[in-house]
Amino acid sequence: MLKTSKSIAISGRSMVDDKQVATFNANIYEANASGGSDNINMIITDRDLYDANKATVRKDLQDFQSKVWSAQDEVMASADEKASEG
């Protein structure tokens, strides 16, 4: 039996002076996805630049988190609509 699930992938990069400091990735799964758990990751790609610009990178991470939350809300609203139609 085939089981499928949909997910939304979101990625971002924190940049300082045109240099990448960190990358952000998130996956958001449909509410009924079997075993799907939303996740968010940050990878520091330049430790020295990160140490010198923590406030900037952390602000970028907060902005990224807000985008992820918005996407989660959209997925939940869509699932609620489908549930009320069926």
N, C-alpha and C positions, 0 to 999 in steps of 0.2 A: 504494500500500500504506500503510495506516495503522499508524503506530508510536506507542505511548503509553508514558508513564512516570508513576510516582507519586512525589510528594515530600511531605515533612513540612515545614511552615513554622512557625517558632517566632519569637515576637517578645517583647520586653521593654522596660521603661523604667526608667531610673535616676532616682529622685526624691530631692530634698533639700527639706525643708520644704514639701511639696506642690507643688514646682516641678520640671518635667521638665528634667533636665540632659543626658541622652543617651538614644538609642534603640538597641536591639540587634535585629538580624534575622538569621535563619539559614534555609537551605534544605538539606534532607538528601534525597538521591535514592536510589532503589533501586539495588542493586549492578549490575543489568543495564540501567540507564537509559542510553540512547544519548546520549553526550556530557554526561551529568549530572555535574557536579562540585559537591560540597558547598561551601557558602560561608557565611561569618559576616561581618557588617558592624556597625560602630558609627558612629553619627552624633552628634556633639556638637551639642546644640541651644541651649545657653547657655554660651558660652565663659567668661564671668566666673565663673559659678557652678561650672563644671568646674574652672577654675584654683584656686578656693578649696576644692574638695572632691575633689581627684584621688583620694585614698585610698579614699573611699567609692565613687566611680564605678568605679574599677578593681576593687574588691571585687565590685561588682555584675556587672562584666564577667566576672570569674572564676566567679561563681555561674552566670551565663548559659552560659558555656563548659561547665561541668559538666553542665548540662541538655542541651546539644547533644550532648556525648559520650554521655550515656545514651541519647538518641534514636538516635544512630548505632549504638550497640551493639544496640539493639532491632531496627533495620532489618537489620543483619548477621545476627543470630540468626534472624530470620524468613526471610531468604534462604537460610541454611544449612539450615533445616528443610525448605523447599520443595525444595531440591536433593537432600536425602536421601530425600524421598518420591518424587521423580520419577526 
